[in-house]
Amino acid sequence: MKVSAWVHRLLTFRNLRTRLTLLYMGLFGLALILSAIAVVTAVTNSARHMARDQMAATGAVYGQLWEMRSARLRQDAAVLARDGGLGDALAAEDETRTRAALESLRLRHGVDGALILGVDGRVASAGINPDQASLNLLFRGLASGGTETGVLAVGGQPFRMVASPLGTPDLTGWIVFAERLDAGEMRGLERLSAIPLSATVILTPTSGTTDGPAAAVRTGEGPSMRFTRPLPGFDPASHAALLLTYPLNRVMSPYGTLFLWLTAIGGAGLALLMGGAWALSRGLTRPITALDEAVHRLQRGEYVEAPVTSGDEIGRLAASFNAMVGDLKDREAKLTHMALHDQETGLPNRLSLERKAGAHADAWVVLFGVDRFEVVRNAIGYDSMGRLLASLGARLSALADGAPMARVGAGALGLVIIASNKAEALEAAESLAAAAQAPINVNGAPVDIALTAGVAGHGAAGSDLTSPVDRAAIALDQARATRRSAAAFDEAAYGDPGGNLSLISELMTALSDGEVALAYQPKYDFRAQGITGVEALMRWTHPRRGVVSPDLFIGMAEETGHIRPLTEWAIRRAIADQKILAAAGHAMTVSVNISGRLLSDESFADFAVGEVAASGADLCFEITETAVMDNPEMALGIVARFADAGISVSLDDYGSGLSSLTYLKRIRADELKIDKSFILGLDESARDGLLVKSTIDLAHGLGLKVTAEGVETPTALALLRGMGCDMAQGYLIGRPVPMAGLLDRLDAPAQETRAVVR
């Protein structure tokens, strides 16, 4: 069976080795016809010539395989290096995590070892344990920048090392893949050769290894041909090379029985040799050239297939190349799909939506936000929420005439519509949001949903925010803030958040640089008929922006947690200014506003009580009526501490929020300040007068003094006096002024103050 198979392959010329063997057998037969000596010489020369050609071809093939495999490993290592996770693990000195990640990478990429080398000398490895000498050579080669791929001896065995740098733009280390150049890999190379040669990788201290003609040497098997091909290495003291050896007696043995036949057909053999050489060269060069062209086109990003013209090694190589191209094409298609789609719902993602919006100049992006998204998600679960969003996306797409729906955020879906103006786009968004708000069945149960829409077009050239998706997301937030079902992006309302963010870091510096100061607004006492107190108001004069609105920087300080140092500075400054007033003969209470966020901070309470106790200051802390609602027990306890320390407490802006009589009853306050929204219309609205009068009576019934804010007209002042109000504050009494202006006001004759408030 084996003989018949060999004969079949011989006769059908399906094997490249068979074709080459028959070709050179014909050459040797022609030499036998001429003379016995010439035959032996010709056969020997032909054998050596064949060995040289095949060994050179095998060396070239191995060089190509070396470059292809090294390029593939470099590409894989570069992809992993850009991820940054292995570098972070090494920087964090998490050896367990680093080794586990390296072991996973080693197994996934089919290499014998994987290492991470840090520029600081730290090493993590899996599958390979290089000694210090090997690591030093590897570090030296990588640090020089001249070697990223080469042979390195580890434990006496040669390894192919392929490295890629970590860190961009600052180099932090290298990720290195290692492959053992053992007998198994050499056997694979030997199988690619048309002759039964022996291959091995050697490391020698000699220099000058060249890729040239094979040399005849004597080995244990007799006369042999030896061919060396240099390989890149990391050790400058030794040279790595591929060593190919081929015993000459192996090439001579098949020709003995053919000598007699070739003598008789010498003339015919010459013709066969010429025809065979032409056919062989033509058959070899055409598929190799086509394969080379296909490889170059693949490098340029073109997915082409090489023609398969035979069933030999070259044909199988072309078929393998075509299979690789198909795999690469499928993989790129999958990666592209993943890059443009949400993995949870299968809907297109933000990047896909941005590309679609950028394709049309008159495109408008509409984002639909699921209201109470976190509540619904926590109720039905993450998987069910993903199915709900997918169903909602399909519904909105159907309502929008099949427009593709994209998932932009956790609870936000978006699509692109074509509209001639903002009003048309906003009308379409409102219509879609209203039509899509029917319950959606999830797991057999209906789930009610409510949608809010944000609409935006392309930003103007030079704008800080040009992406229509970003603008639509902000429009969605603006719609929710104003409790509307849909809103278009409002550039004026958006303002300059990027510039405002820098204010917080500048605010802390402004405190020490003297840019922040306190302004004082006087409070008129109806019974004393004079100014008996002031409210401290913070003012910031920025060197570039000018006067910064207190609502802006105080609000941002509350959101970022900087409100405490700001308030502590205000308390110290108010205590110091109160001493100045007392020294000038004006003893009066100074009111300081306290953020509701600080009423749950026990350490702030310790600070405030300590400062007042140490200075003996007469301070009043103004808090809003809603400040105690977030954490009432703790807030009421801290307010009680203030009262016990002799610090007056005033309920500021009373009536502007959701006033609660429960908290009003429990809180230990000394004063109630009626919000200015009631006072400004006091002389025109009887309803406001009734509310103010009832509030004054209620506060007096609870033992609280009453201060009216926003007093700007003599009529309002007179009405408040008649209602029994205790104190008045507003522009009629006096605008906020710096400390020097307050002293001038207080030093003015008493008749001026009486003339103002009459």
Rosetta blueprint (number, residue, H / E / L):
1 M L
2 K H
3 V H
4 S H
5 A H
6 W H
7 V H
8 H H
9 R H
10 L H
11 L H
12 T H
13 F L
14 R L
15 N L
16 L H
17 R H
18 T H
19 R H
20 L H
21 T H
22 L H
23 L H
24 Y H
25 M H
26 G H
27 L H
28 F H
29 G H
30 L H
31 A H
32 L H
33 I H
34 L H
35 S L
36 A H
37 I H
38 A H
39 V H
40 V H
41 T H
42 A H
43 V H
44 T H
45 N H
46 S H
47 A H
48 R H
49 H H
50 M H
51 A H
52 R H
53 D H
54 Q H
55 M H
56 A H
57 A H
58 T H
59 G H
60 A H
61 V H
62 Y H
63 G H
64 Q H
65 L H
66 W H
67 E H
68 M H
69 R H
70 S H
71 A H
72 R H
73 L H
74 R H
75 Q H
76 D H
77 A H
78 A H
79 V H
80 L H
81 A H
82 R H
83 D H
84 G L
85 G H
86 L H
87 G H
88 D H
89 A H
90 L H
91 A H
92 A L
93 E L
94 D L
95 E H
96 T H
97 R H
98 T H
99 R H
100 A H
101 A H
102 L H
103 E H
104 S H
105 L H
106 R H
107 L H
108 R H
109 H H
110 G L
111 V L
112 D L
113 G E
114 A E
115 L E
116 I E
117 L E
118 G E
119 V L
120 D L
121 G L
122 R L
123 V E
124 A E
125 S E
126 A E
127 G L
128 I L
129 N L
130 P L
131 D L
132 Q H
133 A H
134 S H
135 L H
136 N H
137 L H
138 L H
139 F H
140 R H
141 G H
142 L H
143 A H
144 S H
145 G L
146 G L
147 T L
148 E L
149 T E
150 G E
151 V E
152 L E
153 A E
154 V E
155 G L
156 G L
157 Q E
158 P E
159 F E
160 R E
161 M E
162 V E
163 A E
164 S E
165 P E
166 L E
167 G L
168 T L
169 P L
170 D L
171 L L
172 T L
173 G E
174 W E
175 I E
176 V E
177 F E
178 A E
179 E E
180 R E
181 L L
182 D L
183 A H
184 G H
185 E H
186 M H
187 R H
188 G H
189 L H
190 E H
191 R H
192 L H
193 S L
194 A L
195 I L
196 P L
197 L L
198 S E
199 A E
200 T E
201 V E
202 I E
203 L E
204 T E
205 P L
206 T L
207 S L
208 G L
209 T L
210 T L
211 D L
212 G L
213 P L
214 A L
215 A E
216 A E
217 V E
218 R E
219 T E
220 G L
221 E L
222 G E
223 P E
224 S E
225 M E
226 R E
227 F E
228 T E
229 R E
230 P E
231 L E
232 P L
233 G E
234 F L
235 D L
236 P L
237 A L
238 S L
239 H E
240 A E
241 A E
242 L E
243 L E
244 L E
245 T E
246 Y E
247 P E
248 L H
249 N H
250 R H
251 V H
252 M H
253 S H
254 P H
255 Y H
256 G H
257 T H
258 L H
259 F H
260 L H
261 W H
262 L H
263 T H
264 A H
265 I L
266 G H
267 G H
268 A H
269 G H
270 L H
271 A H
272 L H
273 L H
274 M H
275 G H
276 G H
277 A H
278 W H
279 A H
280 L H
281 S H
282 R H
283 G H
284 L H
285 T H
286 R H
287 P H
288 I H
289 T H
290 A H
291 L H
292 D H
293 E H
294 A H
295 V H
296 H H
297 R H
298 L H
299 Q H
300 R L
301 G L
302 E L
303 Y L
304 V L
305 E L
306 A L
307 P L
308 V L
309 T L
310 S L
311 G L
312 D L
313 E H
314 I H
315 G H
316 R H
317 L H
318 A H
319 A H
320 S H
321 F H
322 N H
323 A H
324 M H
325 V H
326 G H
327 D H
328 L H
329 K H
330 D H
331 R H
332 E H
333 A H
334 K H
335 L H
336 T H
337 H H
338 M H
339 A H
340 L H
341 H E
342 D L
343 Q L
344 E L
345 T L
346 G L
347 L L
348 P E
349 N L
350 R H
351 L H
352 S H
353 L H
354 E H
355 R H
356 K H
357 A H
358 G H
359 A L
360 H L
361 A L
362 D L
363 A E
364 W E
365 V E
366 V E
367 L E
368 F E
369 G E
370 V E
371 D L
372 R L
373 F H
374 E H
375 V H
376 V H
377 R H
378 N H
379 A H
380 I H
381 G L
382 Y H
383 D H
384 S H
385 M H
386 G H
387 R H
388 L H
389 L H
390 A H
391 S H
392 L H
393 G H
394 A H
395 R H
396 L H
397 S H
398 A H
399 L H
400 A L
401 D L
402 G L
403 A L
404 P L
405 M L
406 A E
407 R E
408 V E
409 G E
410 A L
411 G L
412 A E
413 L E
414 G E
415 L E
416 V E
417 I E
418 I E
419 A L
420 S L
421 N L
422 K H
423 A H
424 E H
425 A H
426 L H
427 E H
428 A H
429 A H
430 E H
431 S H
432 L H
433 A H
434 A H
435 A H
436 A L
437 Q L
438 A L
439 P L
440 I E
441 N E
442 V E
443 N L
444 G L
445 A E
446 P E
447 V E
448 D L
449 I L
450 A L
451 L E
452 T E
453 A E
454 G E
455 V E
456 A E
457 G L
458 H L
459 G L
460 A L
461 A L
462 G L
463 S L
464 D L
465 L L
466 T L
467 S L
468 P H
469 V H
470 D H
471 R H
472 A H
473 A H
474 I H
475 A H
476 L H
477 D H
478 Q H
479 A H
480 R H
481 A H
482 T L
483 R L
484 R L
485 S L
486 A E
487 A E
488 A E
489 F L
490 D L
491 E H
492 A H
493 A H
494 Y H
495 G L
496 D L
497 P H
498 G H
499 G H
500 N H
501 L H
502 S H
503 L H
504 I H
505 S H
506 E H
507 L H
508 M H
509 T H
510 A H
511 L H
512 S H
513 D H
514 G L
515 E L
516 V E
517 A E
518 L E
519 A E
520 Y E
521 Q E
522 P E
523 K E
524 Y E
525 D E
526 F L
527 R L
528 A L
529 Q L
530 G E
531 I E
532 T E
533 G E
534 V E
535 E E
536 A E
537 L E
538 M E
539 R E
540 W E
541 T E
542 H E
543 P L
544 R L
545 R L
546 G E
547 V E
548 V E
549 S L
550 P H
551 D H
552 L H
553 F H
554 I H
555 G H
556 M H
557 A H
558 E H
559 E H
560 T H
561 G L
562 H L
563 I H
564 R H
565 P H
566 L H
567 T H
568 E H
569 W H
570 A H
571 I H
572 R H
573 R H
574 A H
575 I H
576 A H
577 D H
578 Q H
579 K H
580 I H
581 L H
582 A H
583 A H
584 A L
585 G L
586 H L
587 A L
588 M L
589 T E
590 V E
591 S E
592 V E
593 N E
594 I L
595 S L
596 G H
597 R H
598 L H
599 L H
600 S H
601 D L
602 E H
603 S H
604 F H
605 A H
606 D H
607 F H
608 A H
609 V H
610 G H
611 E H
612 V H
613 A H
614 A H
615 S H
616 G L
617 A L
618 D L
619 L E
620 C E
621 F E
622 E E
623 I E
624 T E
625 E L
626 T L
627 A L
628 V L
629 M L
630 D L
631 N L
632 P H
633 E H
634 M H
635 A H
636 L H
637 G H
638 I H
639 V H
640 A H
641 R H
642 F H
643 A H
644 D H
645 A L
646 G L
647 I L
648 S E
649 V E
650 S E
651 L E
652 D E
653 D E
654 Y E
655 G L
656 S L
657 G L
658 L L
659 S L
660 S L
661 L H
662 T H
663 Y H
664 L H
665 K H
666 R H
667 I L
668 R L
669 A L
670 D L
671 E E
672 L E
673 K E
674 I E
675 D L
676 K H
677 S H
678 F H
679 I H
680 L L
681 G L
682 L L
683 D L
684 E L
685 S L
686 A H
687 R H
688 D H
689 G H
690 L H
691 L H
692 V H
693 K H
694 S H
695 T H
696 I H
697 D H
698 L H
699 A H
700 H H
701 G H
702 L L
703 G L
704 L L
705 K E
706 V E
707 T E
708 A E
709 E E
710 G L
711 V L
712 E L
713 T L
714 P H
715 T H
716 A H
717 L H
718 A H
719 L H
720 L H
721 R H
722 G H
723 M H
724 G L
725 C L
726 D L
727 M E
728 A E
729 Q E
730 G L
731 Y L
732 L L
733 I L
734 G L
735 R L
736 P L
737 V E
738 P L
739 M H
740 A H
741 G H
742 L H
743 L H
744 D H
745 R H
746 L H
747 D H
748 A L
749 P L
750 A H
751 Q H
752 E H
753 T H
754 R H
755 A H
756 V H
757 V H
758 R L
